């Protein structure tokens, strides 16, 4: 899918994929174990990596081969709702971290976001959507593959 057309959950998922290493830090700060698979945990599932919550008395763990997807899933389901494109508390720090320039377009045509190097530009109906599209395009390119459930 074209980055310039991403909205809603698909856009938020793409931003989370860009932020996967930062999300890993959030998880570990909340005592989650993120890393290589322990074969003794949930042996009925296959996968090279796992995320566990040591405070969960039921032994919660998710297992899989896509490390970034596991981190995103754990963050999304266990810690917070991911809403980068609508929540300034989540998207705002990315805009600052990336030193993006936001411009309101004339005649109510939305917003434009430009990355620090001025090599990537993106448009959107809101400043956050434009900025998150710009961020995704700068990290993952002009087109990305979405999980089947988001297409």
N, C-alpha and C positions, 0 to 999 in steps of 0.2 A: 504494500500500500504506500502511496505517496505520503511523505512526512507532512506536506503542506495541506493534506486533507484529514489528518488525524484530529479527532475530537473525543471528549468524554473519557470513558474507561480505557479506550485504546491508546489515547495520548498519555494518560497517566501511567499505563503499563510500560510504554516506551521510555518515559522519563525514569521510571523505577529501574528499568533495565540499564539505563545509563548510570544510575546511582547505586547499582548493586554493591559495590565495594563499600560505599558509605553506609548502606543499610546493614551490611555485615557488622560494621562497628556498632551500630545501634543495637543489634541483636546481642552481641557479646557483652555490651554494657548492661544488658538486662539479664545476664547470666545464661543466655542460650549458648549451646555448643554448636559451632558451625565448622564443618570440615569433613575429613575422610570418614567413610562408613565404618561403623563398628558392626561386624557381622552378627554379633549376639543380640543386637537391637532389631526388632521387627524382622526376623529372618525370612518371613514369608514374602517380603518385598525385595526387589532387586534394585541395585543402584550403587554408584561409586561414592556418593556423598550423602550427608545427612545433617539435619538440624534437630537438636533436642532441647527440651526445656527441663533442666534438672529439678526445678521446683514443682513440676507436675508429677503427682503421686501415681498417675496412671502410666507414666513412662512415655509421654507424647514424643513422637519422632516422625519426621517426614524424610523420605529417602528417594533418591533419583540420580540420574546421570548429568543433568544440566544444573551445574552449581549456581549460576546466576538466577535461574528460575526458582530453585529451592529457597534462596535468600529472599527473593521478592515475595514468594508465597508465604513464607514464615512471617515476614514483616507485615504483609497485608492482612493476614488472618489473625495473627497473634498480638500485634502491638498497636496498629493504627489503621485507619482507612486512608488509602493513598488517594489524594485529591490535589495533585500538584497544579493542575490547570484551573482550579477554582478556589483554592485556599492559599491566600498570600503567606500564611505562616509556613506552608510547605514549599511553594514555588518561589517566594521572595528571596530566600537565602541562595537559591541557585542563580537567580538573576544577579545578585551581588557577587557571588563567588566567580561567576563567569564574566563579570564586568560588561554586561549587555547594555546596549543603548535602546531605550524604548521611545517610540515616536507615535503620537496620535496623528492619524491621517486626516487631511482636510475633508470637509463635506460629509462627515460621519461615516467614513469608509473603513473604520476599524483602527487597528494598530499594526505597527511594524517593529520587529525586534531585529537588532543587528549584533552579531557577536563581536568580541573584543578586537579581533583581527580584521573586522569588516569584510570577511570572506563569505559569511553565511547570513542571509536575510530571510525572515519569515513574516507572514501576515496572519492576522486573526481578528475575530470580532472583539476580543478583549486583549488587554495587555498581557495577561498571564498565558492565554492560549498562544499568542504570537511568540512570547518568550520561550515557552516549552517546546513549540515546534522548532524554533531556532536551535535550542539546546539539543534536541534529538537529531536534527539534521547535521549539526556540527560533530556529533559523536558517532552516529550510526549511518549517516548518509541520507540522500534524498528519497530513498525507498527502503522500507523495512518489511520483514516477514512478521506477521502477527500470529499468535496462537489461533488455531481453527475456531475456537469459541468466540473470538472477537471479530472475525471477518464478517 
